[in-house]
Amino acid sequence: MIANLAIPATLRLVAQTREQRLTAAACVAASEVAVPRPHVAAVRAASADLKEDQQLRARVAHLRKLVAWGEQWQQRLREAAAWHQPGVSEEHAAAFHGARAVAPKVLNDREPEAQDKLLSLTDRDARIGKHGDYYDGYWLDVSLDADSALIGAVEGLPANGDEAANATQLIASEEHVHGNDIASLSVDRSGYRGDGLAELSEAPDGPHLTVSVPPIDWLPPTPELFQPTDFTLTAAGNEWHCPGGATTSTRQRAKRGHGWKFHFRTSQCRPCPLRARGLKPQTPGGHTVLKNDYEAQYRAAPQRAQTPAYQEVRREQPRIERKLAEMIRWHNGRRVRYRGRLRVKIQYVLTVVVVNCKRIVKLLQLPVPPQLA
C-alpha cells in the first residue's frame, strides 16, 4: 500500500526536524528558544555555498547540538516542575515530547548501519518495503476463512513490518472478536521462519495451529564441505562433536539470535585428517558451526509439504490472493488515503466491511444444502 506523502530529501528532512523541534519548544518557553534561533541562520549562511553532502553534515551537527540543548533544558524544566506552571497546555507538552522523540530518530537514521529509517515527518509510520520493487508505505495483513471467503481480521503494518511475526496477533484478534477456535493456518513463504512456526504451533501460550507453509529450497553455499547435520550435539546442547573427533563448548549467540555459533580452535582443525572437508583451502583459524534453535520446525515443514492434507490446504490458498486483488482493483486499495498506522488501519477495516458485505450477499443467494434444509 503506497503512502499518501511526498518523500523529502534528507537535507530537507533534517531541516524540518530542526524547525519542528524549535517550534514545539517555543510553545512551551519562547525565551529559551530565542537562544538557538540565531545559530540556525548562521549555519544556513555558512553552508549555503557548500555541496549538498557538506550542507547535510553541517545541519546534522547543528541538530545534534539542539538535541543536547533540548535534553538539558528538559531536565531543568523537570527539576523545576515547569509543567505545572500556567500557560503550558497538555497539547503543547505532548507536541514537545513528540519532537524530542523524532530528532534522535532522524539522527540515528544517518548512521551507515541504520535500519527502519523514518521517511517523513508527515507520516512517521510509513517505511520503505519491497514487494517485487521497492515502495514507500504500508503492508496489509489479513486472515481469511477458506470456507466462506470472509475476512476475519486485518492489520496495517509498516512496509518493512514483520508479516510472519504478526500472524499470531492476527489469529488471536480473530478468535477474540469472533469467538471461534482456529485449528489450521495456511500462509505464504514469508511464514517459513522457525521462530514464527514455533510460536504458532508449539508455544505454551500460542494458538497451537497446524501450519501449512511452502518450504524454501535452501542450498548450502559450500555443499562439498561438512554441514551442521554432520556434527553431533550433546544432550545438554552445550558441546559439539565434529566428524574428526574434536569437541568444543566455545559458543556465542548468532547475530539474529536464532541459534548458537560453536567455534573450534585452530589447533584442533590444523592436524585433523578431515580438514579438507571441513574448511576451504587457505582458511585461517578453526571451524565455526551454526546450530539453529528451530531445526525441528525447518525439518517438519518440508515433511508436511509431502502429505495429501497439505496439498488440499494449499489449493485453497489462491482465495486470499483473489480477495486482496478485489480490494486493490475495485476498492482503490493500492494507495492509502490517510497518514499514520491507526488511520490506515481504519481505512482498510472499512474496506473489509464492504468486501465482506458483498460476499455475504452472494452467500445468501446460494442454494441451501440438503443436509441443512
Summary of the structure (lengths in Angstrom):
residues: 373
radius of gyration: 27.8
end to end distance: 43.1
largest distance: 83.5
contacts: 996
relative contact order: 0.10
helix: 47%
strand: 13%
